[in-house]
Amino acid sequence: MRRIWRYLAFALIGLAAFVFLNNTSFLGPDLSGEPVLLAHRGIAQRFETAGLTNDSCTAERMLPPTHAYLENTIASMRASFEAGADIVELDVHPTTDGEFAVFHDWTLDCRTNGQGVTREQSMVYLKTLDIGHGYTADGGKTFPFRGEAVGLMPTLEEVLASFPDRSFLINVKSNDPSEGKALAKFLAGLPPQRRTQLMVYGGDRPIAALRDSLPEVKTLSRSSLKSCLLRYIGYGWTGAVPPACRSSVIFVPINIAPWLWGWPGRFLERMNSAGSHVFVIGPYEGGDFSTGIDNREDLSRLPEGYGGGVFTNEIEKIAPLLDVSIRGRSGQ
């Protein structure tokens, strides 16, 4: 019996040593490299988030503007790339005339001078709207962008034509599988090289439909992310990558990241080898993953020399801070 216990102790010590050596960052790959910056909706007007619900009109909660850019517009995207973004996130809705409108809201009432469900309109009609109509920072006393943004809602085709060499993360705003199929058909008409610059996320059903049609396109949905992270936490210590983590977009809350096996170097290397892109987002505190790395405090929680993705709502503020918070700390 004593010999059995001795063998068991040796086995446990060996297992512990394997887990440590297989996941420690000290023996992992070099982290040096430039972070990949993902600008959420481009450069956008910020809004008050306290008490925010899914039904809140964020245009009516706008903070005093510090710039003239409106989210999901060509000008906003161009400014984002010029500010340092590597990828811009945008939102799409199908239209009744076969286009994909680039616009965030499910309905038109909050942000524009139109009414109704966005996807129930034609692109011809959407092009007549003022997408800056509803923005106010003083409870409706003034509307600084009213009349300045008529016709500025672009199509997905226009965005891709305006930035032929740039990368985008496309957000499908519904849970309708037919929308995933329609977007897959649109993407299938693009050159293969162009598709490698595009990623898609959204509802479980449209993303599953798109992935069935175009498995080479990197995707993300709530269920795929949950499956990926939970399974990786369960057995990622072996170095194995769960199927749900392959050819995917992976959002990792900054407060969850240290719990992932091999974080940061081994984890990033494994996901990269599996054909996936990892983006650190803001702390997870329940609810939707809607926050980004938007302030100096969250940025300081990234590892020295971090070369993975960073998801931010404030590209114009975060890009300059990276020189101090990441590159500066690593001596670059």
Buried (B, 14 or more C-beta within 10 A) or exposed (E): EEEEEEEEEEEEEEEEEEEEEBBEBEEBBEBEBBBBBBBBBBBBBBBEEEEEEEEBBBBBBBEEBEEBBBBBBBBBBBBBBEBBBBBBBBBBBBBEEEBBBBBBBBBBBBBBBBEEEBBEBBBEBBBBBBBBBBBBBEEEEEBBBBEBBBEBBBBBBBBBEEBEEBBBBBBBBBBBBEBBBBBBEBBEEBEEEEBEBBBBBBBBBBBBBBBEBBEEBBBBBBBBBEBBBEBBBEEBBEBBBBEBBBBBBBBBBBEBBEEBBBBBBBBBBBBBEBEBBBBBBBEBEEEEBEBBBBBEEBBBBBBBBBBBBBBBBBBBBBBEBBEEBBBEBBEE
